Each structure stands twice: as C-alpha cells, then as structure tokens.
Amino acid sequence: MVLDAITPRRIADTERLVRPHVRHTPMLAVDMADFGAAARTVHLKLECLQHAGSFKVRGAFANLLTRPVGESGVVAASGGNHGAAVAYAAKRLGMPATIFVPSVTSPAKLALIRGFGAALVVSGDRYADALAASQRFVDEHGALAVHAFDQEETLLGQGTLGLEIEADLPDVDTLLVAVGGGGLIGGIAAWLRGRVKLVAVEPEGSPTLANALRAGAPVDSATDGIAADSLAPKRVGEMMFPLAQAFVAASVLVTDDEIRAAQRQLWEKVRIVAEPGGAAALAGLLSGRYQPAADERVAVLVCGANTTAVQFD
C-alpha cells in the first residue's frame, strides 16, 4: 500500500541522499496588500529557483541515485520541466538521457533540455503522446524510464520539499500547491501526513485531481489551458491518489486569466519569474478561490520558472 511505502522515514533518507545535488530554496515573506489583496503575511516557497528551474530535480536525482542505469541511460516523457530535470541530473551524474516531449512544450523548456545535452524528441501534441513514445523507446533500447509523477522514487524525491518547507516554517497552517500529475502534492502529503492543510490548485482546463477526488479514482480529464505543458496529463498518478484522498484537504480550480494575473503580479511586485504552472498556486489565493481564515498562516509553493515571459536581448 502506497501509504506504507512512501513514508516520512524514507523521505528523510531520500533527502539526505539528494541534498548534495539540490538547492535548499528560500522562503519569502510577502504582504498580500502589495498584491491588491487584504493585508496578511504569506510565505512564498521559491522552488522556481531550483536547478533546472523547478522542483522536478528532486525526483530526478532520487531516481538516478537509487536505481541501476545501463549503457542506454535514462529516458523520460515530460511536458518540459521533468525532462529538463532528468537531463540536468543525468548530465551531473555522467549518464546519457533521452527526453520525449509533446508539441505544446514551451520553447524555454526545449532550449533547457537541449542545453543539458540530452537527446530531445518531440512526439505528439500532449504529454500522453510523449509518454507512449518513451515507452516504445524503453522497449527497444532498455533505457531506465523515469516517470514524471507515478513512481515511488519520484514521490520520495518530491516529498523532500515538504520536509524542507516544514523545517523552515514549522508554524504554517496551510500550503497551496499546484497539481498536474500529482507527484508534487503526493510527495508533500506523504511527509506532512495531515499536519498542514494541503490545498490543491489546478487549471480549469485540466482538473485531473478534482475529477479524481469526485470519482473516487484517477480518471481521464481534459488537457487544455495556459499551463498545459506542466499541469495537464490525462490523469493523476495511481500512486499519489491514496495520499491525496487521505491528506489533501481542499481542491480549487483557477482560470487561465487568473493564472496569468498571478504570473504578472509575481513579476511586478516581487520580481519573481514564474511559468504559468509555477504561478497557479498563488492564483488560487489571489483570485479568492481559496479564502483563508483571518488568523490562518499560509504558504504558497511557486514551483517552476521555465518561461519566455521575461526575455533579454
């Protein structure tokens, strides 16, 4: 049972293993009045400053440091961030990597993957297409597959972020987390075990977890919206779902316009660059889709920064 497999003890062991390879990202206290909302202090966990631009390197290193990798190296399917993370980790560890992405992947993420020296293959229009192509590659070449969210090692790696947040902010009541396949919130939930109220934030165009919670099991969902390259698999992972059922307290949906507004506010008010998926959790708060109590101590995870929204000549 996944609740017994993805344990705090194993997450702590994973954290010690990956610590030399990942950044301990900062927590930034902001006044929501600066964002045009009611005055309150909210803490932003800036995982957008992580290596390769997102939290995904935690799961990537957890896989590559604990599983045997042969001559064919590693293979991953990704909307972009997971592929960049696996490419980065493979480069750091001297392993070949092949990354499959869909056509919706942003130019920023494509450039990042290429920059880390991985073989890049664009296959299909959505993540599911890239995943199917990557599985064929594994069958033909015997490479090690590193799943973006539905894999034990991936969940353990992402769970290290929950450990880090709680260590830095032990009195937090509520944490807002963007959800695509659910590996991030699943890993965090496995660490926190209900000690902190977890609020899942998803785009209206790809409500994978909201639909799963309603149905009582992972189900196929739409894969549309501005954050489709990071928050739009067909369904959440089978492994994370029991963790979500047990420990995710609320699920809210945000529009593309609300995500864009949060992305813009992060840049204009605190000069933080976030991709749409990275800004989605803050959109849940700024839009009022999640309304905390007056004395609720809230943190928001800004989980990715791979975007061309800010460009330099």
C-alpha positions as CSV (number, residue, x, y, z in Angstrom):
1,M,0.0,0.0,0.0
2,V,1.4,3.4,-1.0
3,L,0.7,5.0,2.4
4,D,3.0,2.4,3.9
5,A,5.6,2.7,1.1
6,I,6.1,6.5,0.8
7,T,6.9,7.1,4.4
8,P,8.4,10.1,6.3
9,R,11.4,7.9,7.2
10,R,12.0,7.0,3.6
11,I,11.6,10.7,2.5
12,A,14.1,11.7,5.1
13,D,16.6,9.1,3.8
14,T,16.0,10.4,0.3
15,E,16.6,14.0,1.4
16,R,20.0,13.1,2.8
17,L,20.8,11.3,-0.5
18,V,19.8,14.1,-2.8
19,R,20.9,17.0,-0.6
20,P,24.4,17.5,-2.3
21,H,22.6,17.8,-5.6
22,V,19.6,20.1,-5.0
23,R,19.3,23.6,-3.7
24,H,17.6,24.4,-0.4
25,T,15.4,27.1,-1.9
26,P,14.4,30.2,0.0
27,M,11.1,31.2,1.7
28,L,10.0,34.8,1.0
29,A,7.5,36.6,3.3
30,V,5.3,39.0,1.4
31,D,2.4,41.3,2.4
32,M,-0.7,40.4,0.3
33,A,-1.6,44.1,0.4
34,D,1.2,44.6,-2.2
35,F,-0.8,42.3,-4.5
36,G,-4.0,44.3,-4.0
37,A,-5.5,41.9,-1.5
38,A,-6.3,42.2,2.2
39,A,-3.2,42.7,4.3
40,R,-1.7,39.4,5.6
41,T,1.7,37.8,5.6
42,V,2.0,34.9,3.2
43,H,5.2,32.9,2.7
44,L,6.3,32.0,-0.9
45,K,8.4,28.9,-1.2
46,L,10.6,29.8,-4.2
47,E,11.2,26.4,-5.7
48,C,11.3,28.2,-9.0
49,L,14.9,29.0,-8.1
50,Q,15.8,25.3,-8.1
51,H,18.3,23.8,-10.5
52,A,16.7,23.4,-14.0
53,G,14.0,25.8,-12.9
54,S,11.6,23.6,-11.0
55,F,11.1,21.1,-8.1
56,K,11.4,18.2,-10.5
57,V,15.1,17.7,-9.9
58,R,14.4,16.3,-6.5
59,G,12.5,13.3,-8.1
60,A,15.1,13.1,-10.9
61,F,18.0,12.7,-8.5
62,A,16.1,10.3,-6.3
63,N,15.6,8.0,-9.3
64,L,19.1,8.3,-10.7
65,L,20.9,7.8,-7.4
66,T,18.9,4.7,-6.3
67,R,18.2,2.7,-9.5
68,P,20.6,1.0,-11.8
69,V,21.3,2.8,-15.1
70,G,22.7,0.9,-18.0
71,E,24.6,2.0,-21.2
72,S,21.4,3.2,-22.8
73,G,21.0,5.7,-20.0
74,V,17.7,7.2,-18.8
75,V,14.5,8.2,-20.7
76,A,11.7,10.4,-19.6
77,A,8.5,11.8,-21.0
78,S,7.6,15.3,-20.0
79,G,5.7,18.4,-20.6
80,G,9.1,20.1,-20.1
81,N,10.1,20.5,-16.5
82,H,10.6,16.8,-15.7
83,G,12.5,16.4,-18.9
84,A,14.8,19.3,-18.0
85,A,15.3,17.9,-14.5
86,V,16.2,14.4,-15.7
87,A,18.5,15.9,-18.4
88,Y,20.2,18.0,-15.7
89,A,20.6,15.2,-13.3
90,A,21.9,12.8,-16.0
91,K,24.5,15.4,-17.0
92,R,25.6,15.9,-13.4
93,L,26.0,12.2,-13.0
94,G,27.5,11.5,-16.3
95,M,24.6,9.5,-17.8
96,P,23.1,9.7,-21.3
97,A,19.5,10.9,-21.4
98,T,16.7,10.8,-24.0
99,I,13.7,13.1,-23.4
100,F,10.3,12.9,-25.1
101,V,8.1,16.0,-25.1
102,P,4.8,17.0,-26.8
103,S,4.5,19.8,-29.3
104,V,2.9,22.1,-26.6
105,T,6.2,22.2,-24.7
106,S,7.4,25.8,-24.4
107,P,10.5,27.0,-26.3
108,A,12.1,27.8,-22.9
109,K,11.9,24.2,-21.8
110,L,13.0,22.8,-25.1
111,A,16.1,25.0,-25.0
112,L,16.8,24.0,-21.4
113,I,16.7,20.3,-22.3
114,R,19.0,20.7,-25.3
115,G,21.3,22.8,-23.2
116,F,21.8,20.0,-20.7
117,G,22.9,17.7,-23.6
118,A,20.0,15.3,-23.7
119,A,18.7,13.8,-26.9
120,L,15.3,15.6,-27.4
121,V,12.4,14.0,-29.3
122,V,9.1,15.9,-29.9
123,S,6.3,13.4,-30.2
124,G,2.6,14.1,-30.4
125,D,0.5,17.0,-29.1
126,R,0.1,16.1,-25.4
127,Y,2.0,14.5,-22.6
128,A,0.3,11.1,-23.1
129,D,1.7,11.0,-26.7
130,A,5.2,11.6,-25.5
131,L,4.8,9.0,-22.7
132,A,3.7,6.4,-25.2
133,A,6.7,7.2,-27.4
134,S,9.1,7.0,-24.5
135,Q,7.7,3.6,-23.5
136,R,8.4,2.3,-27.0
137,F,12.0,3.6,-26.7
138,V,12.4,1.7,-23.4
139,D,11.1,-1.5,-25.0
140,E,13.6,-1.1,-27.9
141,H,16.7,0.1,-26.1
142,G,16.4,-1.0,-22.5
143,A,16.9,2.5,-21.0
144,L,15.8,3.3,-17.5
145,A,12.4,5.0,-17.5
146,V,11.9,7.9,-15.0
147,H,8.3,8.7,-14.7
148,A,7.3,12.3,-14.0
149,F,4.9,11.6,-11.2
150,D,3.6,8.0,-10.9
151,Q,6.7,6.3,-9.5
152,E,7.9,5.6,-6.0
153,E,11.3,7.2,-6.2
154,T,9.7,10.3,-7.8
155,L,7.3,10.7,-5.0
156,L,10.0,10.2,-2.4
157,G,12.1,12.9,-4.1
158,Q,9.3,15.4,-4.3
159,G,8.5,14.7,-0.6
160,T,11.8,16.2,0.4
161,L,10.2,19.6,-0.4
162,G,7.6,19.0,2.3
163,L,10.4,18.2,4.7
164,E,12.2,21.5,3.7
165,I,9.1,23.7,4.0
166,E,8.2,22.3,7.4
167,A,11.7,22.8,8.7
168,D,11.8,26.4,7.5
169,L,8.2,27.3,8.5
170,P,7.2,25.0,11.4
171,D,4.1,27.0,12.3
172,V,2.5,27.0,8.8
173,D,-1.2,26.1,8.8
174,T,-1.9,25.8,5.1
175,L,0.1,25.2,2.0
176,L,-1.2,25.8,-1.6
177,V,0.3,23.5,-4.2
178,A,-0.3,23.4,-8.0
179,V,-1.3,20.0,-9.3
180,G,-0.8,18.3,-12.7
181,G,0.0,14.6,-12.4
182,G,0.2,14.9,-8.6
183,G,3.7,13.8,-7.8
184,L,4.5,17.0,-6.0
185,I,1.5,17.2,-3.8
186,G,1.5,13.5,-3.3
187,G,5.1,13.5,-2.0
188,I,4.5,16.5,0.2
189,A,1.3,14.9,1.6
190,A,3.3,11.7,2.4
191,W,5.7,13.8,4.5
192,L,3.2,16.1,6.2
193,R,0.6,13.4,6.9
194,G,-2.2,16.0,7.7
195,R,-0.1,18.2,10.0
196,V,-0.6,21.1,7.5
197,K,-3.7,21.7,5.5
198,L,-2.9,21.0,1.8
199,V,-4.9,22.9,-0.8
200,A,-4.6,21.6,-4.4
201,V,-4.8,24.2,-7.2
202,E,-5.5,23.2,-10.8
203,P,-6.3,25.0,-14.0
204,E,-10.0,24.7,-15.0
205,G,-8.8,23.3,-18.3
206,S,-7.1,20.3,-16.7
207,P,-8.8,19.4,-13.4
208,T,-7.2,16.0,-13.0
209,L,-7.2,15.7,-9.2
210,A,-10.6,17.4,-8.8
211,N,-12.1,14.9,-11.1
212,A,-10.4,12.0,-9.5
213,L,-11.5,13.0,-6.0
214,R,-15.0,13.4,-7.2
215,A,-14.9,10.0,-8.9
216,G,-13.1,8.2,-6.2
217,A,-10.3,7.1,-8.5
218,P,-8.0,8.6,-11.2
219,V,-10.0,9.3,-14.4
220,D,-9.2,10.8,-17.8
221,S,-9.6,14.6,-17.9
222,A,-9.2,17.4,-20.3
223,T,-5.7,18.6,-21.1
224,D,-6.2,22.2,-22.0
225,G,-5.1,25.7,-20.9
226,I,-2.2,28.0,-20.5
227,A,-0.3,25.6,-18.2
228,A,-0.8,22.6,-20.5
229,D,3.0,22.0,-20.7
230,S,3.2,21.4,-16.9
231,L,-0.2,20.8,-15.4
232,A,-2.1,18.7,-18.0
233,P,-1.5,15.0,-18.0
234,K,-4.7,12.9,-18.8
235,R,-5.0,11.8,-15.2
236,V,-3.3,11.9,-11.8
237,G,-1.0,9.1,-10.8
238,E,-2.3,5.9,-9.3
239,M,0.4,6.0,-6.6
240,M,-0.3,9.6,-5.4
241,F,-4.1,9.2,-5.3
242,P,-4.4,7.4,-2.0
243,L,-2.2,10.1,-0.5
244,A,-4.4,12.8,-1.9
245,Q,-7.5,11.1,-0.6
246,A,-6.0,10.9,2.9
247,F,-4.2,14.2,3.2
248,V,-5.4,16.8,0.6
249,A,-7.9,19.0,2.4
250,A,-9.3,21.0,-0.5
251,S,-9.1,21.3,-4.3
252,V,-9.7,24.6,-6.2
253,L,-9.8,25.4,-9.9
254,V,-8.4,28.6,-11.4
255,T,-8.9,30.1,-14.9
256,D,-6.2,30.9,-17.4
257,D,-6.7,34.6,-16.8
258,E,-6.2,34.1,-13.0
259,I,-3.0,32.2,-13.7
260,R,-1.8,35.0,-16.0
261,A,-2.6,37.6,-13.4
262,A,-0.7,35.8,-10.7
263,Q,2.3,35.3,-13.0
264,R,2.2,39.0,-13.8
265,Q,1.9,40.0,-10.1
266,L,4.8,37.9,-9.1
267,W,7.0,39.7,-11.6
268,E,5.7,43.2,-11.0
269,K,5.5,43.1,-7.2
270,V,8.5,40.9,-6.1
271,R,10.4,40.4,-9.4
272,I,9.9,36.6,-9.3
273,V,9.7,34.9,-12.7
274,A,7.2,32.0,-12.7
275,E,5.8,30.0,-15.5
276,P,2.0,29.5,-15.6
277,G,2.1,26.2,-13.7
278,G,4.5,27.8,-11.2
279,A,2.1,30.7,-10.6
280,A,-1.1,28.6,-10.4
281,A,-0.9,28.0,-6.6
282,L,-0.7,31.8,-6.0
283,A,-3.6,32.3,-8.4
284,G,-5.7,30.2,-6.1
285,L,-5.1,32.7,-3.3
286,L,-5.2,36.0,-5.3
287,S,-8.4,35.0,-7.1
288,G,-10.2,34.3,-3.9
289,R,-10.9,30.7,-5.0
290,Y,-9.3,29.8,-1.7
291,Q,-10.1,32.1,1.2
292,P,-8.1,31.6,4.4
293,A,-9.3,32.5,7.8
294,A,-8.1,35.7,9.3
295,D,-5.5,34.0,11.6
296,E,-4.5,31.3,9.1
297,R,-0.8,31.1,8.4
298,V,-0.5,30.4,4.7
299,A,2.4,29.4,2.4
300,V,2.3,29.1,-1.4
301,L,4.6,26.9,-3.4
302,V,6.0,28.7,-6.5
303,C,7.2,25.6,-8.2
304,G,8.6,26.5,-11.7
305,A,10.2,29.3,-13.6
306,N,10.8,27.9,-17.1
307,T,9.1,30.5,-19.3
308,T,9.9,33.1,-22.0
309,A,7.6,35.6,-20.3
310,V,10.7,37.6,-19.5
311,Q,13.3,37.9,-22.3
312,F,16.6,39.7,-22.6
313,D,18.2,40.9,-25.8
